[in-house]
């Protein structure tokens, strides 16, 4: 299984370093994920490549224009094949909060995810109708109870979170924290004892005991403390 991710953005270079390092880089090399960045300015007309304009009705800030958005979206759909299970995501502070369950569901249900990374005061509302009139559903997502300057970070987070659930991305399926010891359970490694500024810091003895039953019980207690 592989998933294709398309991101519509006005800052395409923002993704370069993150997607070209470590696990996500290897996942692309193995063709487990396919990430394509679409520069919205390439879908504008005129020498100034203007992608935003003032808000109708007055008010501060600028809004991403509908024409370049629709053109970018349309160009991605031209490459769509019938067998694709496609999801369209618009990042918005007012959207439903993205979580681990949603990431797992996306990985199981879709093999193509198109993301619109908004900016400024958002995007022209009509893009939602354009998507729906294309026979597709669009979901508005937020990555937390706060406002960001754009949708680039949320797009990176969604791709990272979803990709982890694709077989082969992490190397071993057991590497998923959700299936291992649980999120937030403390971890330790060598050395057993560590000295720092006159103080000694030691790893819990139970983890060095070799008693798997006691280790499991200790981790379960730690897991409950995180709740």
C-alpha positions in Angstrom: 0.0 0.0 0.0 1.2 3.5 -0.7 -0.4 7.0 -0.3 0.0 10.0 -2.5 -0.1 13.4 -0.8 -0.6 16.6 -2.8 -0.1 20.0 -1.1 -1.3 23.3 -2.5 0.7 26.1 -0.9 2.2 29.5 -1.5 5.4 28.5 0.3 6.6 25.3 -1.5 10.2 25.6 -0.1 8.9 25.3 3.4 8.7 21.6 3.0 12.1 20.9 1.6 14.1 20.1 4.7 11.5 18.1 6.6 10.4 15.8 3.8 14.0 15.1 2.7 15.3 13.8 6.0 15.1 10.5 8.0 12.0 8.3 7.9 9.9 10.3 5.4 12.8 10.5 3.0 13.2 6.7 3.2 9.5 6.2 2.8 9.6 8.2 -0.4 12.6 6.3 -1.7 10.7 3.0 -1.1 7.7 4.4 -2.9 5.5 3.9 0.2 4.5 7.6 0.0 4.5 10.1 -2.8 4.6 13.8 -1.8 3.9 16.4 -4.4 4.1 20.2 -3.7 2.1 22.5 -5.9 3.2 26.2 -5.9 -0.1 28.2 -6.0 1.7 31.1 -7.7 2.2 29.0 -10.8 -1.6 28.9 -11.3 -1.9 32.7 -11.4 -2.0 35.0 -14.4 -0.1 38.2 -14.8 3.5 39.1 -14.0 3.0 39.8 -10.3 1.7 36.2 -9.6 -0.8 37.6 -7.1 -2.6 34.9 -5.0 -4.4 37.0 -2.5 -6.8 40.0 -2.3 -8.7 42.1 0.1 -11.7 40.7 2.0 -15.2 41.5 0.5 -17.2 43.5 3.0 -14.1 45.1 4.5 -11.8 44.0 7.3 -8.1 43.4 8.0 -6.0 40.8 6.3 -5.9 39.2 2.9 -7.7 36.1 1.5 -6.3 33.5 -0.9 -8.1 33.9 -4.3 -10.4 31.3 -5.7 -9.1 31.2 -9.3 -5.6 30.0 -8.6 -6.9 27.6 -6.0 -9.4 26.1 -8.4 -6.8 25.8 -11.2 -4.4 24.1 -8.8 -7.0 21.7 -7.6 -8.1 21.0 -11.2 -4.6 20.2 -12.3 -4.3 17.6 -9.5 -7.6 15.9 -10.4 -6.4 15.5 -14.0 -3.9 12.9 -12.7 -6.5 11.1 -10.6 -7.3 7.5 -11.6 -10.6 5.7 -10.9 -9.3 3.3 -8.3 -8.1 6.1 -6.0 -9.8 6.7 -2.7 -9.3 10.4 -2.4 -9.7 12.8 0.5 -9.5 16.6 0.4 -8.4 18.5 3.4 -8.5 22.2 4.1 -6.6 23.4 7.1 -8.4 25.9 9.2 -8.3 27.0 12.9 -12.1 26.4 12.9 -11.8 22.8 11.6 -12.2 19.5 13.4 -9.1 18.7 15.5 -6.8 16.1 13.9 -5.9 13.2 16.2 -4.2 9.8 16.2 -7.4 7.9 15.4 -8.0 10.1 12.4 -4.4 9.5 11.2 -4.9 5.7 11.4 -8.3 6.0 9.6 -6.8 8.1 6.8 -4.0 5.5 6.3 -6.5 2.7 6.0 -9.2 4.4 4.0 -7.4 6.6 1.5 -4.5 6.3 -1.0 -4.6 9.9 -2.1 -4.9 13.0 0.1 -5.1 16.5 -1.3 -4.3 19.3 1.2 -4.9 23.0 0.9 -2.6 25.0 3.0 -4.3 28.3 3.7 -2.6 31.5 4.7 -3.4 35.1 5.8 -7.1 35.3 6.7 -7.9 32.0 5.0 -9.1 31.0 1.5 -12.0 32.0 -0.6 -15.0 29.9 0.7 -16.0 28.9 -2.8 -13.2 26.4 -3.0 -15.4 24.1 -0.9 -18.1 24.2 -3.5 -15.6 23.6 -6.3 -14.4 20.4 -4.5 -18.0 19.2 -3.8 -19.1 19.9 -7.4 -16.2 17.7 -8.5 -17.9 14.8 -6.6 -15.6 14.8 -3.7 -15.9 15.5 0.0 -13.8 18.1 1.8 -13.0 18.2 5.5 -11.7 21.2 7.5 -9.0 20.2 10.0 -7.0 21.9 12.7 -4.0 20.5 14.5 -4.7 22.1 17.8 -6.7 24.7 19.8 -4.5 27.6 18.5 -4.0 29.7 15.3 -1.0 29.3 13.0 0.1 31.7 10.3 -0.5 29.0 7.6 -1.3 25.5 6.7 2.2 24.3 5.9 3.0 22.9 9.4 -0.3 21.2 9.7 0.3 19.5 6.3 3.7 18.2 7.5 2.1 16.9 10.7 -0.7 15.2 8.8 1.7 13.5 6.4 4.0 12.4 9.3 1.2 11.1 11.4 -0.6 9.2 8.6 2.6 7.8 7.0 3.6 6.1 10.3 0.6 3.8 9.9 1.7 2.6 6.4 3.3 -0.8 6.6 7.1 -0.5 6.0 7.5 3.2 6.8 8.7 2.6 10.3 10.6 -0.6 9.5 8.8 -2.6 12.1 5.1 -2.3 12.9 5.9 -2.7 16.6 7.6 0.7 16.4 4.3 2.4 16.6 4.0 3.8 20.1 0.3 3.2 20.0 0.9 -0.6 19.6 4.0 -0.7 21.8 4.1 0.5 25.4 1.8 3.4 25.0 2.3 7.1 24.4 4.2 8.9 27.1 5.7 5.8 28.9 9.2 6.7 30.1 12.2 5.1 28.2 15.8 4.6 29.3 19.0 3.3 27.7 22.7 3.0 28.5 24.4 4.0 30.7 22.6 2.6 33.7 24.0 5.4 35.9 24.6 8.9 34.7 26.4 11.7 36.6 25.7 15.3 36.0 27.0 18.3 38.2 27.6 16.1 41.3 24.3 14.2 41.1 23.6 10.7 40.0 20.7 9.7 37.8 19.9 6.0 37.5 17.5 4.0 35.3 14.7 2.1 37.2 16.1 -1.2 38.5 12.9 -3.0 37.4 13.8 -2.4 33.7 17.2 -4.1 34.2 15.8 -7.0 36.1 14.9 -9.2 33.2 11.6 -9.9 34.8 9.1 -9.3 32.0 6.1 -9.6 34.2 7.3 -6.9 36.6 8.5 -4.7 33.6 5.0 -4.9 32.1 3.4 -4.0 35.4 5.7 -1.0 35.8 5.0 0.2 32.3 1.2 -0.2 32.9 1.5 2.0 36.1 3.4 4.6 34.1 0.9 4.5 31.3 -2.0 5.2 33.8 -0.1 8.1 35.2 -0.1 9.8 31.8 -3.9 9.8 31.7 
